[in-house]
Structures are given as structure tokens and as C-alpha cells.
Amino acid sequence: MAQTPQPRSNVAQIPTYVPGKPPTPRPGLTTYKLSSNENPYPPLPGVVEAATRAAEAMNRYPDMGNTALYDALSANLGVPVEDIAAATGSVALIYQLFNAFCDPGDEVVYAWRSFEAYPIAATAAAATSVQVPVLEDGRHDLDSMAAAVTDRTKVVIVCTPNNPTGPAVTQSELDAFLAKVPPHVLVVVDEAYLEFVRMDDPIDGIATYRTHSNVVLTRTFSKAYGLAGFRVGYAVGPAELAGALRAVSLPFGVSSVAQAAAIASLSATDALFERVDALVAERARVLSAVRDAGWELPDAQGNFIWFPLGERTMEFAAAADELGIVVRPFAGVGARVSIGEDEGNDRLIQLAQTFPR
């Protein structure tokens, strides 16, 4: 009897990524998508023009070496070009890290709940996830994460600010954690939301990678820069580690349009900081109003806030949808709500004031 080709056994075990869904259309009511941590602002000045010019040459392959983008990032960050690797969003870099550094069965340690792509990428690489529960306040339990490192551990991920719970790790906490992790274990500091951090003792990722040969930073243009639709992220790490990421990358992965848009975005820092500051101020307004309504929410250092709702999560999400806003529910755990347009944020506050606690 003929048999059909079968994928590797781990492929059937890969969890499905659940994206933030769009809002349900409501006749006569403007709806708002607060489910994907997208930037509500349009592209930064000069970005559309740069992307349009690049699109005029879409019959040509993009620069596989991302030469101009690497040069711009090198100048912006003050790091050597050899220490940079770009990919289709920082999530692609997570996949590449696991593929480059994990043999089948090797362990990957990360907080949970954290970024939904971690268990997906780990399983795709035939690695074993070691999920360390976050503390009650949504913070990383770094002591337990360090204790979870074994002889089989190849990668540890620190997601800061943590998506979806919101708190960020301090530099002192990260330094103490790194001192406990063996130097042969790769520590990935996922900084997808670093531009939104406003706290004492924030992480200086660039200074950290310069003093640790086992640290790689992952960052993205999707959030603060508002290029989610173009999929471009980058990693910064010692040349040997960054080179490994480039070696396993998809050829021509970052499109010409994405490269041009990212370079133009790096040239619009004044407008970027204005928008980020405005989103941070709006985050503070929303968080204060929701807490005034009686909710106990964790610290919020990204462009989102977290409602630890437990079994009432889906009920909360349904109530939000009725108001014309869509949130990102994690069934049985909680709901993450992005900071979006003011009107959408006002409806979230209204929901917080009326939803039974």
C-alpha cells in the first residue's frame, strides 16, 4: 500500500499562531483594532516616498546583503555592520536563532506567558520549550529562569517589555541574571517594544551586548516605527553570532521596499520620538483611568496594557467587541489591549468602568 510523504514528527506539534483579529463591522459606528499592538499613526515623514521609489524597481531582486540598511543601522546604533542581522520582522530572527543554535531536543528557556511565537519557533526547530511562569505581577521570574537552565539549554529569551503582560526588566535585574547563565548559553533580549519604556534603571541593550559574548538583541520596525506591514526587524550581537543568523536567513528575505522604508524611518527620529511620547502619554492616561475604575493591572512598558481576567477573558473580549473595539484574548488567562486611537482608548475605559470585576 502506497504511503504519502510525512513531515518530521515535530511539525504536527507546532502550535498555531493566533493573530489579532479585526473588529466586527458595526453600522454607524467606527471600530478600532486594539488587538495587534499596531502603531495607530501613519508612516513617518519621507517613508511613503522612499517606499514608492523602491517599488518602482520591483522587477529587480532586493539587495540580499541589506547593505544600505546595515550602514544606516550601524550609524544609528554605533555598532559594527558585522554585528547586525536583518530579517522579516524580529519574529523571523527568533526562528533563525533556534535553527542556528539548537539541535533537536535542546532546550529553550523563556517566561510564560510571553510572546506567542516562542513555542511555535521552538517546536519548528525540534527544540524543547521550558516555560517558566511569570510572577503574579506579570514580571519575569529571572531567578527561576536561571535555575531552569540545564546542560541541555542552548537559548534563553528575556522578553522586555514582556508581551503580553507589560512589565520590563531593569538593567540591574538583567545583569544579575546574566551572571548566573553559563557563557555557552545564548541569551536573547527581545526588545520589540524598547522605545516605549519609561522606568528607572532601563536596560541598555547595546551596552549589554558589548560586554557579554553570549547576548543577542532582537528589535523591530513594526511597533514604534509603524512598519508592521513591511516586516523588517534586526538583531545586534557579537559578529560570530550575528553571522550565524545571516547564514540561516532566507535569501532576499527583506524586500527592497521594506529596506527603503526602514532607512527612511531612521532619518525621521524627531517625528518618531514625538509619536512615541504621545503614545506613552496616552498609555498613562488609559492605565490611570482603568485603575481608577478599580482594576489591578501590572506595569505597562509597551504600547499595550494587560487585563489578568482568568476565566472571564472571553466574556471581556465579547463585551469589547460590542463597543466596537477588538482586543487580544488569551483564553483562561487575560486580555492584551493595544494603545490605539483616542476614541478607541476611550471605549476601553468605558468598558473597564462598566464590566463587572
BAROLO-722094 format. One record per atom (N, C-alpha, C, O): residue in one letter; x negated, y, z negated. Coordinates in steps of 0.2 Angstrom, whole numbers, plus 5000, padded with zeros to 4 digits. Each point is the difference from the previous one (the first is absolute). Example, Ala and Ser with C-alpha at 12.3 -4.5 7.8 and 13.67 -1.06 7.14 Angstrom:
2
A493449724961
A500450065000
A499650065000
A499549994997
S500750065007
S499650064999
S500450054997
S499750064999
# end
This chain:
357
M499649945000
M500450065000
M499650065000
M499550014996
A500650045009
A499650065000
A500150044994
A500550014998
Q498950025000
Q500150054995
Q499850075002
Q499650015005
T500750044992
T499950075002
T499450034996
T499949974995
P499850085008
P499450034996
P500250024994
P500650034999
Q499049974995
Q500250024994
Q499550054997
Q499449995001
P500850074997
P499550044997
P499749984993
P500249944998
R499350095000
R499749984994
R500550004994
R500550045000
S499449924995
S500549994995
S500250064996
S500550014998
N499050045002
N500150064996
N500550055003
N500350044997
V499749955010
V500450055004
V500850004998
V500350054999
A499949894999
A500749994998
A500150034993
A500650014998
Q498950004998
Q500150034994
Q499950074999
Q500150034995
I499850005011
I499950085000
I500650034998
I500549995004
P499550054991
P500650044999
P500250055005
P499650025004
T501050004997
T500350045005
T499950074997
T500350024995
Y499450035009
Y500050074998
Y500750035001
Y500349995005
V499950044990
V500650045000
V499950075000
V499950034996
P500350005010
P499950075001
P500650044997
P500549974999
G499350095000
G500650054998
G500550005005
G499850025006
K500849974993
K500550015005
K500350075001
K499950044995
P500349975011
P500350075001
P500750014996
P500349944998
P499950125001
P500750014996
P500649985005
P499950005006
T500649984990
T500649985004
T500350075003
T500150044996
P500149965010
P500350065003
P500650024996
P500549964999
R499650104999
R500650034997
R500350065003
R499750055000
P500849945004
P500350055004
P500150064996
P500350004994
G499550065008
G500050064997
G499550014994
G500150064997
L499549905002
L499550004995
L499349995002
L499949955003
T499750104996
T499349985002
T499749954995
T500050014994
T499649945009
T499749954996
T499350015000
T499750035004
Y500049944991
Y499350014998
Y499749934999
Y500249964996
K499250025007
K499649944999
K499550024995
K499550035001
L500649944993
L499550014994
L499749934998
L499949984994
S500149975011
S499849944999
S499349985002
S499849944999
S499850105005
S499449985003
S499450044998
S499550005003
N500650054992
N499450044998
N499850045006
N499450025001
E501050005004
E499850045006
E500050074998
E500350034995
N499350015008
N499950074999
N500650045004
N500149995006
P500350054990
P500550035004
P499950065004
P500450025004
Y498950004996
Y499850065004
Y499949975007
Y499849945001
P500250115004
P499849985007
P499249995000
P499750024995
P500149965011
P499250005001
P499750074998
P500350055001
L499149944997
L499650064998
L499950045006
L500049985006
P499850094994
P499950045005
P499449975005
P499549984997
G500650025009
G499549985005
G500149925002
G499749985004
V500649994992
V500049925000
V500449985006
V499849965004
V500850074997
V500449985006
V499750025007
V500049965004
E499650094996
E499750025006
E499449965001
E499949985006
A499750004989
A499549955001
A500249935002
A499749975004
A500950014993
A500249935002
A500350005007
A499949965004
T500450104998
T500350005007
T499450005005
T500149975005
R499450074994
R499449995004
R499749935001
R499849985005
A500249994989
A499749935000
A500549965004
A499849955003
A500850064996
A500549955004
A500050015007
A500249955004
E499550104999
E500050015007
E499449965003
E500049995006
A499649984990
A499549955002
A500249934998
A499649964998
M501050025001
M500249944997
M499949945005
M500049944998
N499850075008
N499849955005
N499349984998
N499849955003
R499850084993
R499449984998
R500049974993
R500450024995
Y499149935003
Y500049974994
Y499750064995
Y499650045002
P500649954992
P499750054995
P499349984998
P499749955002
D499950104995
D499349994998
D500049954995
D500350014994
M499549935007
M500049944996
M499650024993
M500149974995
G499450075006
G499550024995
G500350054995
G499750024995
N500950015007
N500350064996
N499550054999
N499950034995
T499649985010
T499450054999
T500250074997
T499750024995
A500850015009
A500150074997
A500450004994
A499950044996
L500549915002
L500349994994
L499549994994
L500150034995
Y499549925007
Y499549994994
Y499550064999
Y499950024994
D500050025011
D499650064999
D500450054996
D499750034996
A500949985006
A500450054996
A500149974993
A500050054995
L500149895003
L500149974994
L499350014996
L500050024994
S499549975009
S499350004997
S499950074998
S499750024994
A500450035010
A500050074998
A500450024995
A499850044995
N500849945005
N500550024995
N499949974993
N500150034995
L499649915005
L499949964994
L499350014997
L499949984994
G499650035011
G499350014998
G499749934999
G499649994995
V500649965009
V499849935000
V499749985007
V500250035005
P499349924995
P499849985006
P500549975005
P500549974997
V499550045009
V500449965005
V500049934999
V500549975000
E498950004998
E500049934999
E500449974994
E500149945000
D500150114996
D500449984994
D500750005001
D500450004995
I499950015011
I500750015002
I500249955004
I499749975005
A500950014994
A500449955005
A500750025001
A500350014995
A499950005011
A500750025001
A500449945002
A499849955003
A500950054996
A500449955002
A500850035001
A500150064999
T500349905003
T500750025001
T500450004993
T500449964998
G499450104998
G500350014994
G499549964994
G499749955002
S500450074992
S499649974995
S500249934999
S499649964997
V501050025004
V500249935000
V499649965004
V499949944998
A500050085008
A499649965004
A499349984997
A499749955001
L500050104996
L499450004996
L500049944995
L499549974999
I501150034998
I500049954994
I500049935004
I499749954997
Y500750045008
Y499949945004
Y499349985002
Y499849944999
Q499950115003
Q499349995003
Q499549984994
Q499549965001
L500650074993
L499649994994
L500149934998
L499549964999
F501150015001
F500149934998
F499749965005
F499749954998
N500450065009
N499749965005
N499250005000
N499749955001
A500050114997
A499350005000
A499749974994
A499449985001
F500950024993
F499749984994
F500349944997
F499749984995
C500849995007
C500349954997
C500049935004
C500250005006
D499649954991
D500049945003
D500749974997
D500350024995
P500049935009
P500649974997
P500049974993
P499549974998
G500950054998
G500149994993
G499650054995
G500149994994
D499550055009
D499750054996
D500650054997
D500550005003
E499350034991
E500550034997
E500050085001
E499550035001
V501150004999
V500150075001
V500450034993
V500549975000
V499250074996
V500350024994
V500350075002
V499650055002
Y501049964996
Y500350075000
Y500650014995
Y500249944998
A500050125001
A500550014995
A500749985004
A500050005006
W500549994990
W500749985002
W500550024995
W500049984995
R500550075007
R500150015007
R499550055003
R499950054997
S499949945009
S499650055004
S500250005007
S500549985002
F499050045002
F500250015008
F500249935002
F499749955000
E500950055004
E500349945002
E499649965005
E500149945001
A499450105003
A499649965005
A499549964997
A499749965003
Y500150054990
Y499449964998
Y500149925000
Y499649975003
P501050014994
P500149935001
P500149975007
P499849945001
I500550105003
I500049985007
I499349995003
I499949955004
A499750104995
A499350005003
A499649944997
A499649975004
A500550024990
A499649954997
A500249935002
A499649965002
T501150034999
T500249945002
T499849995008
T499849945002
A500250115002
A499849995007
A499349985000
A499849975005
A499850054991
A499349995000
A499849934996
A499549984999
A501149994999
A499949934996
A499750014994
A499749954997
A500350115000
A499750014993
A500649994995
A500650005002
T499250004992
T500449994994
T500150074997
T499550034997
S501249995002
S500150064996
S500049994993
S500349954997
V499450094999
V500050004993
V500350074998
V499750055000
Q501049944998
Q500350064998
Q500150024993
Q500249954996
V499550105002
V500050024993
V500550054999
V500050065002
P500549934993
P500650044999
P499750074998
P499650014996
V500850045007
V499850074997
V500350014993
V500449964998
L499350094999
L500350014993
L500750035000
L500250025005
E500149994989
E500750025000
E500150075003
E500550015003
D499050034997
D500050075003
D499850005007
D499950065003
G500049885000
G499950005007
G499350015002
G499850005006
R499750004989
R499350015001
R499749935001
R500249954998
H499250055005
H499649945001
H499849984993
H499850044996
D500249895003
D499749974994
D499349985002
D499849955002
L499750104998
L499349995003
L499749954995
L499549965003
D500650044991
D499649954996
D500349935002
D499549955000
S501150045001
S500249935002
S499849985007
S499949955002
M500150105002
M499749995007
M499349985000
M499849965004
A499850074992
A499349984999
A499949934997
A499649965003
A500950034993
A499949934997
A500349955005
A499849944999
A500650085006
A500249955005
A499549985005
A500149965004
V499350084996
V499549985005
V499749944998
V499749994995
T500249965010
T499749944999
T499449995005
T499950045004
D499849904996
D499549985005
D500350005007
D499650005005
R501149994996
R500350005006
R500250075003
R500250005006
T499850054990
T500250075002
T499550035005
T499450004998
K500950025007
K499650045005
K500250075001
K499550045001
V501149984997
V500250075001
V500550014994
V500449964998
V499550115000
V500550024995
V500250075003
V499650045003
I501149974997
I500350075002
I500250044995
I500449974995
V499450095004
V500350054996
V500450055004
V499750045004
C501049964995
C500450045004
C500150074996
C500449994995
T499450065007
T500050064996
T500150065004
T499650025004
P501050024995
P500649984996
P500349945003
P500049985005
N500349984990
N500349945001
N500650005004
N500550044997
N499649935008
N500650005004
N500349934999
N499749955001
P500950054995
P500550055000
P500150034993
P500450055000
T499249934995
T500250034993
T499850074999
T500350034996
G499150005007
G499950075000
G499450024996
G499650055002
P500249924992
P499450024997
P499349995004
P500049965004
A499550084994
A499450005003
A499549984994
A500150014994
V499349965009
V499549984995
V499550064999
V499950045005
T499849974989
T499650064999
T499349975002
T499849945001
Q499750115000
Q499349985002
Q499749964994
Q499649965001
S500550064993
S499849974994
S500249925000
S499649964998
E501050035003
E500349945000
E499749965006
E499849944999
L500150095007
L499749965005
L499349984999
L499849955001
D499850104996
D499349994998
D500049944995
D499549955001
A500950054994
A500049944995
A500149945004
A499849944998
F500750065006
F500249945004
F499449975004
F499949945000
L499850115004
L499549985005
L499449974996
L499749955002
A500250074992
A499549974995
A500149934999
A499549964998
K501150025002
K500249934998
K500049955006
K500049944999
V500050095007
V500149965006
V499349985003
V499650045001
P500349905000
P499449975003
P499850045006
P500550015004
P498950014997
P499850045006
P500149965007
P500150035005
H500049904995
H500149975006
H500850005002
H500249985005
V500250054991
V500750005001
V500250075003
V499850054997
L500549955009
L500250065003
L500650034996
L500549974999
V499450105000
V500550044996
V500350055006
V499650045002
V501049954999
V500450045005
V500450054996
V500449994996
V499450085005
V500450054997
V500550035005
V499850045005
D500849944995
D500550025005
D500350074998
D500350014995
E499550045009
E500150074998
E500550035006
E499950055002
A500649914999
A500550035006
A500350064998
A500250045004
Y499949974989
Y500350064998
Y499650054996
Y500250044996
L499149965005
L499650044996
L500150075000
L499950044995
E500349995011
E500150075000
E500650034996
E500050064998
F500449904999
F500550024996
F499950004992
F500450014996
V499049965003
V499849994993
V499950074996
V499650045003
R500749974992
R499950064995
R500049974993
R500550004997
M498949995001
M499949974993
M499350024997
M499650015004
D500349984990
D499450014997
D499649935002
D500249955000
D499150075001
D499549945001
D500249965007
D500149944999
P500150095006
P500249965006
P499449975003
P499450024999
I500749935005
I499549965003
I499750045005
I500350035004
D499049974996
D499650025006
D499849945004
D499449984998
G500950015007
G499949935003
G499350015004
G499749955000
I500250105003
I499350015004
I499449994995
I499649975002
A500550064992
A499450004995
A500049934998
A499449974999
T501149995000
T500049934998
T499749965005
T499649954998
Y500650055008
Y499749955005
Y499350025001
Y499649955001
R500150114998
R499350015000
R499649974995
R499449995001
T500950004993
T499649974995
T500249924998
T499749974996
H500750005009
H500249934999
H499949975007
H500450025004
S499249934996
S499949965007
S500649965001
S500049975006
N500550024990
N500549955001
N500750045000
N500549965000
V499550105002
V500650045000
V500250025007
V499550035003
V501149964999
V500250035006
V500750044999
V500449984996
L499650085007
L500650044999
L500549995007
L499749995005
T500950004994
T500550005006
T500450064999
T500350024995
R499850025011
R500450065000
R500450005006
R499949965005
T500650094996
T500450005006
T500250075002
T500050054996
F500249965010
F500350065002
F500750005000
F500350055003
S500049894995
S500850005000
S500350044996
S500650025001
K499249994993
K500350034994
K500050085000
K500450035003
A499049994994
A499950074999
A500050045007
A500350055001
Y499449925004
Y499950035007
Y500649995004
Y500050035006
G500449924992
G500650005004
G500049965007
G500350025005
L499249944996
L499949965006
L500249935000
L499749955003
A500950044993
A500249934999
A500149965006
A499949945001
G500450105004
G500249975006
G499449985005
G500149965005
F499350064993
F499449995005
F499649954997
F499549975004
R500550014990
R499749944997
R499250015000
R499749975005
V500050074991
V499350015000
V499850014992
V500250044997
G499349925001
G499850004994
G499249995000
G499849985005
Y499950034989
Y499349995001
Y499749974993
Y500350014995
A499149965005
A499749974994
A499350044999
A499750015005
V500150004989
V499350024999
V499749954995
V500349994995
G499149995007
G499649954996
G499350005002
G499950035005
P499749944991
P499349995002
P500049975007
P500449965002
A499150065002
A499949985007
A500149935002
A500449985005
E499449974991
E500049935001
E500849984999
E500249965004
L500150074991
L500749985000
L500550035005
L500449975003
A499550104999
A500350035005
A499949965007
A500550005004
G498949984997
G499849965006
G500449945000
G500249985006
A499949994989
A500449935000
A500750025002
A500349965003
L500050094995
L500750025001
L500050025008
L500549985003
R499050054999
R500050025008
R500049935004
R500250005005
A499449954992
A499949945004
A500649965001
A500149975005
V500450034990
V500649975001
V500650045002
V500549975000
S499350095002
S500650045002
S500249985007
S499749975004
L501050054997
L500349995007
L499650055005
L500150064999
P499749915006
P499750055005
P500550055003
P500549985001
F499350084999
F500450065003
F500650014995
F500650025003
G499449964991
G500650004996
G500350074998
G500650005000
V499050054999
V500250064999
V500150045007
V499550015003
S501150014998
S500150035007
S499750075001
S499850034995
S500149995011
S499750065002
S500450064997
S499850054997
V500949945003
V500450054997
V500050004993
V499950064997
A500049894999
A499950004993
A499450034998
A499950044995
Q499549945009
Q499450034998
Q500050085001
Q499750034996
A500649995009
A500050075001
A500550044995
A499850054998
A500749925000
A500450034995
A499750004993
A500150054997
A499549905002
A499649994993
A499550065000
A499950034995
I499749985011
I499550055000
I500350074999
I499750044996
A500949975008
A500350064999
A500350024993
A499950054998
S500349894999
S500250014993
S499550024995
S500150044995
L499349935006
L499450024996
L499850075001
L499750034995
S500550005010
S499950085001
S500550044998
S499950065000
A500649914997
A500650054997
A500049994993
A500649994997
T498950014999
T500049994993
T500450054996
T500349984995
D499750095007
D500450054996
D500749985000
D500350004995
A500049985011
A500749985001
A500149944996
A500549994997
L499049965003
L500149944997
L500150014992
L500549984997
F499050065000
F500150014993
F500650044998
F500349994995
E499950065009
E500750034999
E500549954999
E500550004996
R499649965009
R500549955000
R500049954995
R500549984996
V498949995002
V499949964995
V500250034993
V500349974996
D499550095003
D500150044994
D500850014999
D500349994995
A500050025011
A500750015000
A500449934998
A500550004996
L499249955007
L500349934998
L499949984993
L500449974996
V499050055001
V499849994993
V500550044996
V500249974994
A499950095007
A500550044997
A500749985000
A500350004995
E499949975010
E500749975001
E500049944996
E500549984997
R499049985003
R499949944996
R500150014993
R500449974996
A499350095001
A500150024993
A500750024999
A500249984994
R500150065010
R500750024999
R500449945000
R500550004995
V499549955009
V500449945000
V499949964994
V500549984997
L498950015001
L499849964995
L500350034993
L500349964996
S499650105004
S500350044994
S500749994999
S500349994995
A500150025011
A500750005000
A500249934998
A500549994996
V499249965007
V500249934999
V499949984992
V500449974997
R499150055001
R499849994993
R500550044995
R500249974995
D500050095007
D500550044996
D500649965000
D500450014995
A499849955010
A500649975001
A500049934995
A500549975000
G498950024997
G500049954995
G499649945002
G500049944997
W499750065009
W499649945003
W499350004997
W499750064999
E500049895000
E499349994998
E499649975006
E500149945001
L499650105002
L499649985006
L499350014999
L499750044996
P499949925008
P499250004999
P499850065003
P500350045004
D499049984995
D499750055003
D500049995008
D500049955002
A500150115001
A500049995008
A499450045002
A500050075000
Q499649905004
Q499450035003
Q500050005007
Q499550025004
G501049944999
G500050005008
G500650055002
G500150044996
N500149945010
N500650045002
N500649974999
N500550005005
F499649974990
F500649964998
F500149994993
F499550014996
I501149975001
I500149984993
I500349935000
I500249985005
W499749994989
W500249934999
W500550004994
W500050034995
F500649935007
F500549994995
F500049934998
F500149955004
P499750034990
P499949934998
P500749984998
P500250004994
L500249975011
L500749994999
L500249934998
L500549984998
G499049975003
G500149934999
G500649975004
G500050015006
E500549964991
E500549975003
E500550055003
E500549985004
R499550084995
R500450055003
R499850045006
R500250045002
T499249935000
T499750035006
T500450015006
T500150055003
M500249894999
M500450005006
M500650055000
M500350035004
E500049974990
E500650044998
E499850085001
E500450045003
F499049974995
F499750075000
F499950025008
F500250055002
A499549905001
A499950015007
A500750015004
A500050055005
A500549924994
A500650005003
A500350074998
A500350035005
A499749994989
A500250074998
A499750055004
A500350055002
A499049954999
A499650055003
A500350005008
A500050055002
D500149895000
D500250005007
D500750045001
D500150035005
E500349964990
E500750035001
E499950085000
E500450035002
L499049994995
L499950085000
L499650025006
L499950065000
G500049895004
G499650025006
G499350005000
G499650045004
I500149934991
I499349994999
I499849934999
I500449964997
V499150015006
V499849935000
V499350004996
V499650045002
V500449924993
V499449994996
V499749935002
V500349965004
R499150024993
R499749945001
R500149954994
R499650014995
P500949955005
P500149954994
P499549945000
P499949985005
F499950004989
F499749944999
F500449964996
F500050014994
A500449945008
A500549974997
A499849974993
A499549975000
G500950054995
G499849974993
G499550044997
G499849984994
V499850075009
V499550034997
V500150084999
V500050034995
G500150005011
G500150085000
G500150025007
G500049975005
A500050104995
A500150035006
A499550065001
A499950044995
R499849965011
R499550065001
R500450055005
R500349985004
V499650084994
V500350065003
V499550055003
V499750034995
S500349985011
S499550055003
S500250074998
S500650015000
I498950035000
I500250085000
I500150025007
I499550005004
G501150024998
G500150025007
G500250075000
G499850044997
E500749975007
E500350075001
E500450024994
E500249964996
D499850105003
D500350034993
D500749974999
D500249984995
E500250025010
E500749985000
E500149934998
E500449984996
G499149985007
G500049934998
G499849994993
G500349954996
N499250095002
N499849994993
N500550024995
N500149984994
D500350075008
D500650034996
D500549944999
D500350004994
R499849965011
R500549954999
R499749944996
R500449974996
L499050025004
L499749964995
L500150024993
L500249964996
I499750105003
I500150034993
I500749994998
I500249984995
Q500350035010
Q500749994999
Q500149934998
Q500449984995
L499349975009
L500149934998
L499749994993
L500449964996
A499150065002
A499749994994
A500450034994
A500149974995
Q500350085006
Q500450034995
Q500749965000
Q500350014994
T499949955011
T500649975000
T500049924999
T500549974998
F498950015004
F500049925000
F499949984993
F499650034996
P500849925001
P500049984993
P499349974999
P499849965004
R499950064990
R499449974998
R500049944996
R499549984997
# end
